[in-house]
């Protein structure tokens, strides 16, 4: 094991908001997905697997989600449900939400590398 560690945390928070029809009104569901930060090689491997169809959206979410804060999925006491595979599946019964969350996770991970890309561009790499 290395004697060094990064100054940055091991997680990212990815916000997801979606407007849903609830009868005649529109309600906004807000989720904050706490995801595992990937190192650059692991992220590149993930992108390859996604492109090759070797990882589906549910698998991506199950593997990378560590926690969430949300107001869409409620437990038996009408309180926000903690993250679990069952609660995630319940959220994903909303048409398109699974794909939206998966894209948000990938984009969030990609943005976490943005300062590195900007520094490389300034150096001409």
N, CA, C and O atoms as CSV, one atom per row, in Angstrom:
chain,resi,resn,atom,element,x,y,z
A,1,UNK,N,N,0.838,-1.179,0.000
A,1,UNK,CA,C,0.000,0.000,0.000
A,1,UNK,C,C,0.885,1.245,0.000
A,1,UNK,O,O,1.923,1.273,0.661
A,2,UNK,N,N,0.486,2.241,-0.719
A,2,UNK,CA,C,1.262,3.461,-0.852
A,2,UNK,C,C,1.215,4.273,0.438
A,2,UNK,O,O,0.237,4.231,1.185
A,3,UNK,N,N,2.273,4.997,0.677
A,3,UNK,CA,C,2.319,5.884,1.829
A,3,UNK,C,C,1.671,7.228,1.512
A,3,UNK,O,O,1.588,8.104,2.373
A,4,UNK,N,N,1.215,7.384,0.275
A,4,UNK,CA,C,0.632,8.650,-0.166
A,4,UNK,C,C,-0.865,8.500,-0.384
A,4,UNK,O,O,-1.366,7.414,-0.675
A,5,UNK,N,N,-1.553,9.601,-0.239
A,5,UNK,CA,C,-2.985,9.625,-0.520
A,5,UNK,C,C,-3.329,10.976,-1.142
A,5,UNK,O,O,-2.592,11.952,-1.004
A,6,UNK,N,N,-4.439,11.001,-1.813
A,6,UNK,CA,C,-4.884,12.245,-2.433
A,6,UNK,C,C,-5.566,13.136,-1.407
A,6,UNK,O,O,-6.157,12.657,-0.439
A,7,UNK,N,N,-5.473,14.417,-1.633
A,7,UNK,CA,C,-6.100,15.390,-0.754
A,7,UNK,C,C,-7.619,15.390,-0.920
A,7,UNK,O,O,-8.343,15.785,-0.006
A,8,UNK,N,N,-8.096,14.953,-2.065
A,8,UNK,CA,C,-9.529,14.978,-2.361
A,8,UNK,C,C,-10.209,13.727,-1.811
A,8,UNK,O,O,-9.569,12.697,-1.598
A,9,UNK,N,N,-11.505,13.837,-1.589
A,9,UNK,CA,C,-12.274,12.734,-1.032
A,9,UNK,C,C,-12.479,11.595,-2.016
A,9,UNK,O,O,-12.147,11.693,-3.198
A,10,UNK,N,N,-13.026,10.536,-1.502
A,10,UNK,CA,C,-13.244,9.327,-2.312
A,10,UNK,C,C,-14.644,9.256,-2.897
A,10,UNK,O,O,-15.013,8.260,-3.520
A,11,UNK,N,N,-15.421,10.308,-2.700
A,11,UNK,CA,C,-16.784,10.326,-3.228
A,11,UNK,C,C,-17.052,11.634,-3.961
A,11,UNK,O,O,-16.354,12.632,-3.783
A,12,UNK,N,N,-18.084,11.589,-4.786
A,12,UNK,CA,C,-18.611,12.778,-5.461
A,12,UNK,C,C,-20.100,12.838,-5.180
A,12,UNK,O,O,-20.738,11.806,-4.973
A,13,UNK,N,N,-20.648,14.021,-5.172
A,13,UNK,CA,C,-22.092,14.181,-5.060
A,13,UNK,C,C,-22.617,14.682,-6.397
A,13,UNK,O,O,-22.159,15.694,-6.928
A,14,UNK,N,N,-23.585,13.953,-6.921
A,14,UNK,CA,C,-24.135,14.255,-8.239
A,14,UNK,C,C,-25.618,14.595,-8.077
A,14,UNK,O,O,-26.410,13.737,-7.687
A,15,UNK,N,N,-25.998,15.844,-8.374
A,15,UNK,CA,C,-27.415,16.207,-8.258
A,15,UNK,C,C,-28.213,15.752,-9.479
A,15,UNK,O,O,-27.737,15.818,-10.612
A,16,UNK,N,N,-29.427,15.293,-9.224
A,16,UNK,CA,C,-30.354,14.925,-10.295
A,16,UNK,C,C,-31.712,15.507,-9.925
A,16,UNK,O,O,-32.215,15.280,-8.825
A,17,UNK,N,N,-32.294,16.248,-10.837
A,17,UNK,CA,C,-33.639,16.772,-10.635
A,17,UNK,C,C,-34.479,16.385,-11.830
A,17,UNK,O,O,-34.018,16.420,-12.971
A,18,UNK,N,N,-35.721,16.013,-11.553
A,18,UNK,CA,C,-36.609,15.618,-12.635
A,18,UNK,C,C,-38.020,16.104,-12.309
A,18,UNK,O,O,-38.492,15.970,-11.180
A,19,UNK,N,N,-38.680,16.666,-13.312
A,19,UNK,CA,C,-40.068,17.091,-13.164
A,19,UNK,C,C,-40.972,15.931,-13.548
A,19,UNK,O,O,-40.830,15.347,-14.623
A,20,UNK,N,N,-41.904,15.602,-12.659
A,20,UNK,CA,C,-42.813,14.477,-12.872
A,20,UNK,C,C,-44.252,14.955,-12.781
A,20,UNK,O,O,-44.574,15.849,-11.998
A,21,UNK,N,N,-45.107,14.356,-13.584
A,21,UNK,CA,C,-46.530,14.649,-13.499
A,21,UNK,C,C,-47.132,13.856,-12.352
A,21,UNK,O,O,-46.930,12.646,-12.251
A,22,UNK,N,N,-47.868,14.535,-11.493
A,22,UNK,CA,C,-48.588,13.912,-10.388
A,22,UNK,C,C,-50.029,14.385,-10.504
A,22,UNK,O,O,-50.411,15.413,-9.945
A,23,UNK,N,N,-50.818,13.617,-11.236
A,23,UNK,CA,C,-52.171,14.067,-11.539
A,23,UNK,C,C,-52.099,15.259,-12.468
A,23,UNK,O,O,-51.490,15.185,-13.535
A,24,UNK,N,N,-52.721,16.362,-12.068
A,24,UNK,CA,C,-52.745,17.561,-12.897
A,24,UNK,C,C,-51.573,18.491,-12.628
A,24,UNK,O,O,-51.404,19.492,-13.323
A,25,UNK,N,N,-50.762,18.171,-11.628
A,25,UNK,CA,C,-49.661,19.075,-11.307
A,25,UNK,C,C,-48.308,18.455,-11.621
A,25,UNK,O,O,-48.175,17.240,-11.767
A,26,UNK,N,N,-47.328,19.309,-11.720
A,26,UNK,CA,C,-45.953,18.868,-11.927
A,26,UNK,C,C,-45.212,19.010,-10.608
A,26,UNK,O,O,-45.275,20.050,-9.953
A,27,UNK,N,N,-44.512,17.953,-10.230
A,27,UNK,CA,C,-43.701,17.991,-9.010
A,27,UNK,C,C,-42.250,17.731,-9.387
A,27,UNK,O,O,-41.962,16.981,-10.320
A,28,UNK,N,N,-41.362,18.346,-8.667
A,28,UNK,CA,C,-39.936,18.165,-8.927
A,28,UNK,C,C,-39.367,17.201,-7.891
A,28,UNK,O,O,-39.468,17.428,-6.686
A,29,UNK,N,N,-38.772,16.130,-8.382
A,29,UNK,CA,C,-38.076,15.181,-7.515
A,29,UNK,C,C,-36.601,15.542,-7.536
A,29,UNK,O,O,-36.021,15.782,-8.595
A,30,UNK,N,N,-36.003,15.577,-6.351
A,30,UNK,CA,C,-34.586,15.921,-6.239
A,30,UNK,C,C,-33.847,14.754,-5.605
A,30,UNK,O,O,-34.255,14.221,-4.573
A,31,UNK,N,N,-32.759,14.373,-6.244
A,31,UNK,CA,C,-31.899,13.321,-5.724
A,31,UNK,C,C,-30.465,13.825,-5.745
A,31,UNK,O,O,-30.042,14.478,-6.699
A,32,UNK,N,N,-29.733,13.525,-4.709
A,32,UNK,CA,C,-28.298,13.742,-4.696
A,32,UNK,C,C,-27.671,12.370,-4.575
A,32,UNK,O,O,-27.829,11.688,-3.563
A,33,UNK,N,N,-26.965,11.973,-5.606
A,33,UNK,CA,C,-26.350,10.654,-5.657
A,33,UNK,C,C,-24.910,10.759,-5.153
A,33,UNK,O,O,-24.110,11.521,-5.696
A,34,UNK,N,N,-24.594,10.003,-4.132
A,34,UNK,CA,C,-23.226,9.965,-3.607
A,34,UNK,C,C,-22.548,8.772,-4.270
A,34,UNK,O,O,-22.913,7.620,-4.034
A,35,UNK,N,N,-21.554,9.068,-5.103
A,35,UNK,CA,C,-20.931,8.020,-5.907
A,35,UNK,C,C,-19.448,7.883,-5.573
A,35,UNK,O,O,-18.793,8.814,-5.104
A,36,UNK,N,N,-18.966,6.706,-5.832
A,36,UNK,CA,C,-17.556,6.379,-5.638
A,36,UNK,C,C,-16.729,7.123,-6.676
A,36,UNK,O,O,-17.001,7.037,-7.873
A,37,UNK,N,N,-15.726,7.849,-6.218
A,37,UNK,CA,C,-14.810,8.511,-7.152
A,37,UNK,C,C,-13.911,7.444,-7.773
A,37,UNK,O,O,-13.332,6.621,-7.065
A,38,UNK,N,N,-13.800,7.465,-9.088
A,38,UNK,CA,C,-12.950,6.500,-9.781
A,38,UNK,C,C,-11.633,7.154,-10.155
A,38,UNK,O,O,-11.576,8.348,-10.449
A,39,UNK,N,N,-10.579,6.357,-10.141
A,39,UNK,CA,C,-9.297,6.819,-10.661
A,39,UNK,C,C,-9.383,6.815,-12.184
A,39,UNK,O,O,-10.272,6.183,-12.755
A,40,UNK,N,N,-8.483,7.503,-12.827
A,40,UNK,CA,C,-8.577,7.708,-14.278
A,40,UNK,C,C,-8.617,6.395,-15.059
A,40,UNK,O,O,-9.384,6.281,-16.016
A,41,UNK,N,N,-7.817,5.409,-14.681
A,41,UNK,CA,C,-7.816,4.133,-15.408
A,41,UNK,C,C,-9.142,3.397,-15.241
A,41,UNK,O,O,-9.667,2.832,-16.200
A,42,UNK,N,N,-9.680,3.403,-14.031
A,42,UNK,CA,C,-10.958,2.735,-13.784
A,42,UNK,C,C,-12.084,3.436,-14.546
A,42,UNK,O,O,-13.001,2.781,-15.042
A,43,UNK,N,N,-12.016,4.768,-14.639
A,43,UNK,CA,C,-13.032,5.503,-15.384
A,43,UNK,C,C,-12.957,5.172,-16.872
A,43,UNK,O,O,-13.987,4.986,-17.520
A,44,UNK,N,N,-11.746,5.097,-17.414
A,44,UNK,CA,C,-11.570,4.735,-18.826
A,44,UNK,C,C,-12.118,3.334,-19.092
A,44,UNK,O,O,-12.765,3.103,-20.114
A,45,UNK,N,N,-11.861,2.401,-18.177
A,45,UNK,CA,C,-12.399,1.038,-18.314
A,45,UNK,C,C,-13.920,1.050,-18.281
A,45,UNK,O,O,-14.566,0.343,-19.054
A,46,UNK,N,N,-14.492,1.852,-17.387
A,46,UNK,CA,C,-15.950,1.958,-17.310
A,46,UNK,C,C,-16.526,2.481,-18.625
A,46,UNK,O,O,-17.517,1.949,-19.125
A,47,UNK,N,N,-15.910,3.516,-19.181
A,47,UNK,CA,C,-16.393,4.067,-20.452
A,47,UNK,C,C,-16.331,3.019,-21.560
A,47,UNK,O,O,-17.249,2.918,-22.374
A,48,UNK,N,N,-15.247,2.235,-21.593
A,48,UNK,CA,C,-15.124,1.172,-22.593
A,48,UNK,C,C,-16.242,0.142,-22.425
A,48,UNK,O,O,-16.859,-0.274,-23.405
A,49,UNK,N,N,-16.502,-0.267,-21.182
A,49,UNK,CA,C,-17.554,-1.257,-20.921
A,49,UNK,C,C,-18.924,-0.720,-21.297
A,49,UNK,O,O,-19.753,-1.456,-21.833
A,50,UNK,N,N,-19.170,0.553,-21.023
A,50,UNK,CA,C,-20.446,1.159,-21.399
A,50,UNK,C,C,-20.594,1.180,-22.913
A,50,UNK,O,O,-21.652,0.850,-23.449
A,51,UNK,N,N,-19.534,1.567,-23.589
A,51,UNK,CA,C,-19.564,1.643,-25.051
A,51,UNK,C,C,-19.769,0.264,-25.669
A,51,UNK,O,O,-20.469,0.132,-26.674
A,52,UNK,N,N,-19.167,-0.757,-25.078
A,52,UNK,CA,C,-19.288,-2.123,-25.593
A,52,UNK,C,C,-20.570,-2.817,-25.136
A,52,UNK,O,O,-20.840,-3.946,-25.547
A,53,UNK,N,N,-21.356,-2.158,-24.296
A,53,UNK,CA,C,-22.593,-2.758,-23.802
A,53,UNK,C,C,-22.374,-3.829,-22.740
A,53,UNK,O,O,-23.258,-4.650,-22.493
A,54,UNK,N,N,-21.199,-3.824,-22.110
A,54,UNK,CA,C,-20.890,-4.832,-21.099
A,54,UNK,C,C,-21.386,-4.442,-19.711
A,54,UNK,O,O,-21.395,-5.267,-18.797
A,55,UNK,N,N,-21.798,-3.185,-19.553
A,55,UNK,CA,C,-22.350,-2.701,-18.291
A,55,UNK,C,C,-23.649,-1.981,-18.621
A,55,UNK,O,O,-23.676,-1.082,-19.461
A,56,UNK,N,N,-24.733,-2.388,-17.947
A,56,UNK,CA,C,-25.999,-1.678,-18.154
A,56,UNK,C,C,-26.159,-0.618,-17.063
A,56,UNK,O,O,-25.379,-0.567,-16.112
A,57,UNK,N,N,-27.177,0.224,-17.215
A,57,UNK,CA,C,-27.376,1.338,-16.293
A,57,UNK,C,C,-27.572,0.875,-14.856
A,57,UNK,O,O,-27.027,1.485,-13.936
A,58,UNK,N,N,-28.342,-0.193,-14.645
A,58,UNK,CA,C,-28.598,-0.666,-13.280
A,58,UNK,C,C,-27.299,-1.136,-12.630
A,58,UNK,O,O,-27.029,-0.808,-11.475
A,59,UNK,N,N,-26.502,-1.896,-13.359
A,59,UNK,CA,C,-25.234,-2.384,-12.821
A,59,UNK,C,C,-24.319,-1.221,-12.473
A,59,UNK,O,O,-23.684,-1.220,-11.419
A,60,UNK,N,N,-24.250,-0.236,-13.352
A,60,UNK,CA,C,-23.433,0.948,-13.093
A,60,UNK,C,C,-23.866,1.611,-11.796
A,60,UNK,O,O,-23.029,1.945,-10.957
A,61,UNK,N,N,-25.177,1.806,-11.626
A,61,UNK,CA,C,-25.681,2.469,-10.429
A,61,UNK,C,C,-25.422,1.634,-9.177
A,61,UNK,O,O,-24.995,2.171,-8.154
A,62,UNK,N,N,-25.672,0.342,-9.247
A,62,UNK,CA,C,-25.456,-0.526,-8.088
A,62,UNK,C,C,-23.983,-0.508,-7.676
A,62,UNK,O,O,-23.675,-0.489,-6.485
A,63,UNK,N,N,-23.077,-0.512,-8.649
A,63,UNK,CA,C,-21.651,-0.571,-8.345
A,63,UNK,C,C,-21.076,0.758,-7.850
A,63,UNK,O,O,-20.136,0.764,-7.055
A,64,UNK,N,N,-21.630,1.878,-8.310
A,64,UNK,CA,C,-21.024,3.166,-7.980
A,64,UNK,C,C,-21.750,3.965,-6.909
A,64,UNK,O,O,-21.135,4.794,-6.239
A,65,UNK,N,N,-23.053,3.730,-6.734
A,65,UNK,CA,C,-23.789,4.487,-5.724
A,65,UNK,C,C,-23.433,3.998,-4.332
A,65,UNK,O,O,-23.498,2.802,-4.046
A,66,UNK,N,N,-23.061,4.919,-3.482
A,66,UNK,CA,C,-22.762,4.605,-2.091
A,66,UNK,C,C,-23.888,5.045,-1.168
A,66,UNK,O,O,-24.118,4.437,-0.122
A,67,UNK,N,N,-24.588,6.101,-1.559
A,67,UNK,CA,C,-25.672,6.649,-0.745
A,67,UNK,C,C,-26.468,7.611,-1.620
A,67,UNK,O,O,-26.086,7.908,-2.751
A,68,UNK,N,N,-27.565,8.084,-1.081
A,68,UNK,CA,C,-28.329,9.126,-1.758
A,68,UNK,C,C,-29.120,9.929,-0.746
A,68,UNK,O,O,-29.409,9.473,0.360
A,69,UNK,N,N,-29.458,11.130,-1.158
A,69,UNK,CA,C,-30.436,11.957,-0.455
A,69,UNK,C,C,-31.502,12.230,-1.495
A,69,UNK,O,O,-31.200,12.696,-2.593
A,70,UNK,N,N,-32.746,11.942,-1.154
A,70,UNK,CA,C,-33.781,12.047,-2.176
A,70,UNK,C,C,-35.148,12.203,-1.527
A,70,UNK,O,O,-35.330,11.928,-0.341
A,71,UNK,N,N,-36.106,12.652,-2.336
A,71,UNK,CA,C,-37.475,12.824,-1.838
A,71,UNK,C,C,-38.501,12.119,-2.725
A,71,UNK,O,O,-39.685,12.455,-2.693
A,72,UNK,N,N,-38.056,11.153,-3.506
A,72,UNK,CA,C,-38.942,10.458,-4.428
A,72,UNK,C,C,-39.441,9.129,-3.873
A,72,UNK,O,O,-40.633,8.835,-3.961
A,73,UNK,N,N,-38.560,8.332,-3.312
A,73,UNK,CA,C,-38.912,7.005,-2.812
A,73,UNK,C,C,-39.112,7.093,-1.304
A,73,UNK,O,O,-38.206,7.485,-0.569
A,74,UNK,N,N,-40.295,6.728,-0.857
A,74,UNK,CA,C,-40.630,6.815,0.560
A,74,UNK,C,C,-40.755,5.429,1.167
A,74,UNK,O,O,-41.106,4.466,0.484
A,75,UNK,N,N,-40.463,5.341,2.464
A,75,UNK,CA,C,-40.632,4.067,3.170
A,75,UNK,C,C,-42.065,3.969,3.709
A,75,UNK,O,O,-42.902,4.818,3.404
A,76,UNK,N,N,-42.342,2.949,4.499
A,76,UNK,CA,C,-43.688,2.711,5.028
A,76,UNK,C,C,-44.166,3.847,5.927
A,76,UNK,O,O,-45.371,3.994,6.133
A,77,UNK,N,N,-43.256,4.651,6.465
A,77,UNK,CA,C,-43.607,5.784,7.333
A,77,UNK,C,C,-43.600,7.111,6.588
A,77,UNK,O,O,-43.589,8.175,7.206
A,78,UNK,N,N,-43.605,7.045,5.248
A,78,UNK,CA,C,-43.561,8.238,4.397
A,78,UNK,C,C,-42.301,9.087,4.596
A,78,UNK,O,O,-42.324,10.304,4.412
A,79,UNK,N,N,-41.225,8.439,4.967
A,79,UNK,CA,C,-39.920,9.098,5.096
A,79,UNK,C,C,-39.071,8.692,3.884
A,79,UNK,O,O,-39.257,7.609,3.330
A,80,UNK,N,N,-38.136,9.568,3.471
A,80,UNK,CA,C,-37.270,9.189,2.351
A,80,UNK,C,C,-36.552,7.872,2.638
A,80,UNK,O,O,-35.929,7.700,3.686
A,81,UNK,N,N,-36.652,6.960,1.694
A,81,UNK,CA,C,-36.050,5.633,1.858
A,81,UNK,C,C,-34.539,5.720,1.732
A,81,UNK,O,O,-34.024,6.444,0.879
A,82,UNK,N,N,-33.821,4.979,2.585
A,82,UNK,CA,C,-32.367,4.906,2.410
A,82,UNK,C,C,-32.042,4.127,1.147
A,82,UNK,O,O,-32.864,3.362,0.644
A,83,UNK,N,N,-30.845,4.330,0.647
A,83,UNK,CA,C,-30.429,3.615,-0.554
A,83,UNK,C,C,-30.351,2.117,-0.292
A,83,UNK,O,O,-29.759,1.673,0.691
A,84,UNK,N,N,-30.946,1.365,-1.171
A,84,UNK,CA,C,-30.857,-0.094,-1.195
A,84,UNK,C,C,-31.170,-0.497,-2.633
A,84,UNK,O,O,-31.734,0.301,-3.382
A,85,UNK,N,N,-30.815,-1.716,-3.032
A,85,UNK,CA,C,-31.181,-2.144,-4.389
A,85,UNK,C,C,-32.692,-2.058,-4.631
A,85,UNK,O,O,-33.123,-1.716,-5.732
A,86,UNK,N,N,-33.486,-2.362,-3.621
A,86,UNK,CA,C,-34.941,-2.314,-3.768
A,86,UNK,C,C,-35.443,-0.878,-3.922
A,86,UNK,O,O,-36.319,-0.610,-4.745
A,87,UNK,N,N,-34.886,0.051,-3.126
A,87,UNK,CA,C,-35.286,1.455,-3.238
A,87,UNK,C,C,-34.851,2.030,-4.589
A,87,UNK,O,O,-35.583,2.807,-5.202
A,88,UNK,N,N,-33.659,1.644,-5.045
A,88,UNK,CA,C,-33.198,2.082,-6.362
A,88,UNK,C,C,-34.134,1.564,-7.448
A,88,UNK,O,O,-34.507,2.305,-8.358
A,89,UNK,N,N,-34.513,0.288,-7.351
A,89,UNK,CA,C,-35.448,-0.274,-8.326
A,89,UNK,C,C,-36.782,0.457,-8.300
A,89,UNK,O,O,-37.393,0.669,-9.347
A,90,UNK,N,N,-37.240,0.846,-7.108
A,90,UNK,CA,C,-38.495,1.597,-7.001
A,90,UNK,C,C,-38.375,2.943,-7.714
A,90,UNK,O,O,-39.285,3.344,-8.439
A,91,UNK,N,N,-37.262,3.637,-7.514
A,91,UNK,CA,C,-37.053,4.918,-8.195
A,91,UNK,C,C,-37.048,4.726,-9.703
A,91,UNK,O,O,-37.554,5.560,-10.453
A,92,UNK,N,N,-36.476,3.629,-10.125
A,92,UNK,CA,C,-36.318,3.381,-11.565
A,92,UNK,C,C,-37.588,2.893,-12.242
A,92,UNK,O,O,-37.578,2.615,-13.441
A,93,UNK,N,N,-38.687,2.783,-11.492
A,93,UNK,CA,C,-39.967,2.502,-12.146
A,93,UNK,C,C,-40.480,3.737,-12.887
A,93,UNK,O,O,-41.371,3.635,-13.729
A,94,UNK,N,N,-39.911,4.906,-12.570
A,94,UNK,CA,C,-40.239,6.131,-13.304
A,94,UNK,C,C,-39.548,6.029,-14.662
A,94,UNK,O,O,-38.328,5.882,-14.739
A,95,UNK,N,N,-40.321,6.108,-15.706
A,95,UNK,CA,C,-39.783,5.947,-17.057
A,95,UNK,C,C,-38.633,6.924,-17.295
A,95,UNK,O,O,-38.777,8.133,-17.116
A,96,UNK,N,N,-37.500,6.376,-17.697
A,96,UNK,CA,C,-36.346,7.182,-18.058
A,96,UNK,C,C,-35.432,7.585,-16.914
A,96,UNK,O,O,-34.339,8.098,-17.154
A,97,UNK,N,N,-35.860,7.363,-15.659
A,97,UNK,CA,C,-35.049,7.840,-14.536
A,97,UNK,C,C,-33.757,7.047,-14.379
A,97,UNK,O,O,-32.723,7.623,-14.039
A,98,UNK,N,N,-33.791,5.747,-14.618
A,98,UNK,CA,C,-32.566,4.940,-14.499
A,98,UNK,C,C,-31.487,5.484,-15.444
A,98,UNK,O,O,-30.344,5.685,-15.031
A,99,UNK,N,N,-31.844,5.717,-16.692
A,99,UNK,CA,C,-30.885,6.241,-17.659
A,99,UNK,C,C,-30.412,7.641,-17.301
A,99,UNK,O,O,-29.237,7.969,-17.466
A,100,UNK,N,N,-31.333,8.467,-16.810
A,100,UNK,CA,C,-30.975,9.825,-16.406
A,100,UNK,C,C,-29.961,9.799,-15.256
A,100,UNK,O,O,-28.985,10.549,-15.269
A,101,UNK,N,N,-30.197,8.938,-14.269
A,101,UNK,CA,C,-29.268,8.843,-13.144
A,101,UNK,C,C,-27.916,8.295,-13.597
A,101,UNK,O,O,-26.874,8.792,-13.168
A,102,UNK,N,N,-27.920,7.281,-14.455
A,102,UNK,CA,C,-26.662,6.705,-14.938
A,102,UNK,C,C,-25.864,7.746,-15.720
A,102,UNK,O,O,-24.653,7.866,-15.536
A,103,UNK,N,N,-26.535,8.497,-16.591
A,103,UNK,CA,C,-25.837,9.544,-17.358
A,103,UNK,C,C,-25.286,10.616,-16.415
A,103,UNK,O,O,-24.174,11.107,-16.611
A,104,UNK,N,N,-26.066,10.977,-15.393
A,104,UNK,CA,C,-25.607,11.995,-14.437
A,104,UNK,C,C,-24.362,11.516,-13.698
A,104,UNK,O,O,-23.445,12.301,-13.459
A,105,UNK,N,N,-24.322,10.236,-13.336
A,105,UNK,CA,C,-23.156,9.678,-12.645
A,105,UNK,C,C,-21.929,9.741,-13.556
A,105,UNK,O,O,-20.863,10.190,-13.133
A,106,UNK,N,N,-22.077,9.296,-14.795
A,106,UNK,CA,C,-20.942,9.306,-15.727
A,106,UNK,C,C,-20.490,10.743,-15.984
A,106,UNK,O,O,-19.290,11.017,-16.010
A,107,UNK,N,N,-21.432,11.656,-16.172
A,107,UNK,CA,C,-21.065,13.055,-16.407
A,107,UNK,C,C,-20.404,13.662,-15.170
A,107,UNK,O,O,-19.460,14.443,-15.290
A,108,UNK,N,N,-20.900,13.301,-13.977
A,108,UNK,CA,C,-20.291,13.792,-12.745
A,108,UNK,C,C,-18.865,13.306,-12.596
A,108,UNK,O,O,-17.975,14.070,-12.221
A,109,UNK,N,N,-18.648,12.029,-12.891
A,109,UNK,CA,C,-17.287,11.488,-12.844
A,109,UNK,C,C,-16.403,12.174,-13.878
A,109,UNK,O,O,-15.245,12.487,-13.601
A,110,UNK,N,N,-16.944,12.404,-15.060
A,110,UNK,CA,C,-16.185,13.061,-16.120
A,110,UNK,C,C,-15.804,14.483,-15.712
A,110,UNK,O,O,-14.675,14.918,-15.939
A,111,UNK,N,N,-16.754,15.207,-15.107
A,111,UNK,CA,C,-16.466,16.581,-14.653
A,111,UNK,C,C,-15.398,16.592,-13.572
A,111,UNK,O,O,-14.667,17.573,-13.437
A,112,UNK,N,N,-15.297,15.515,-12.801
A,112,UNK,CA,C,-14.289,15.489,-11.738
A,112,UNK,C,C,-12.882,15.511,-12.314
A,112,UNK,O,O,-11.934,15.835,-11.599
A,113,UNK,N,N,-12.724,15.173,-13.597
A,113,UNK,CA,C,-11.426,15.205,-14.265
A,113,UNK,C,C,-11.210,16.510,-15.034
A,113,UNK,O,O,-10.128,16.723,-15.581
A,114,UNK,N,N,-12.198,17.369,-15.086
A,114,UNK,CA,C,-12.140,18.592,-15.885
A,114,UNK,C,C,-10.950,19.491,-15.522
A,114,UNK,O,O,-10.289,19.990,-16.433
A,115,UNK,N,N,-10.646,19.722,-14.239
A,115,UNK,CA,C,-9.478,20.570,-13.942
A,115,UNK,C,C,-8.179,19.985,-14.492
A,115,UNK,O,O,-7.282,20.731,-14.885
A,116,UNK,N,N,-8.073,18.665,-14.522
A,116,UNK,CA,C,-6.877,18.020,-15.075
A,116,UNK,C,C,-6.793,18.317,-16.566
A,116,UNK,O,O,-5.731,18.669,-17.080
A,117,UNK,N,N,-7.930,18.172,-17.260
A,117,UNK,CA,C,-7.946,18.447,-18.712
A,117,UNK,C,C,-7.585,19.905,-18.988
A,117,UNK,O,O,-6.823,20.193,-19.911
A,118,UNK,N,N,-8.134,20.829,-18.186
A,118,UNK,CA,C,-7.856,22.243,-18.407
A,118,UNK,C,C,-6.370,22.536,-18.198
A,118,UNK,O,O,-5.778,23.297,-18.963
A,119,UNK,N,N,-5.767,21.944,-17.179
A,119,UNK,CA,C,-4.336,22.165,-16.929
A,119,UNK,C,C,-3.500,21.599,-18.077
A,119,UNK,O,O,-2.519,22.215,-18.493
A,120,UNK,N,N,-3.889,20.418,-18.594
A,120,UNK,CA,C,-3.149,19.828,-19.712
A,120,UNK,C,C,-3.286,20.697,-20.956
A,120,UNK,O,O,-2.318,20.875,-21.694
A,121,UNK,N,N,-4.482,21.242,-21.198
A,121,UNK,CA,C,-4.677,22.125,-22.353
A,121,UNK,C,C,-3.797,23.359,-22.266
A,121,UNK,O,O,-3.244,23.805,-23.271
A,122,UNK,N,N,-3.667,23.911,-21.067
A,122,UNK,CA,C,-2.844,25.123,-20.899
A,122,UNK,C,C,-1.369,24.819,-21.148
A,122,UNK,O,O,-0.625,25.678,-21.621
A,123,UNK,N,N,-0.945,23.583,-20.825
A,123,UNK,CA,C,0.450,23.209,-21.056
A,123,UNK,C,C,0.683,22.748,-22.486
A,123,UNK,O,O,1.825,22.556,-22.903
A,124,UNK,N,N,-0.408,22.569,-23.245
A,124,UNK,CA,C,-0.266,22.132,-24.633
A,124,UNK,C,C,-0.184,20.636,-24.806
A,124,UNK,O,O,0.278,20.167,-25.846
A,125,UNK,N,N,-0.623,19.860,-23.812
A,125,UNK,CA,C,-0.602,18.382,-23.889
A,125,UNK,C,C,-1.855,17.861,-24.522
A,125,UNK,O,O,-2.015,16.650,-24.670
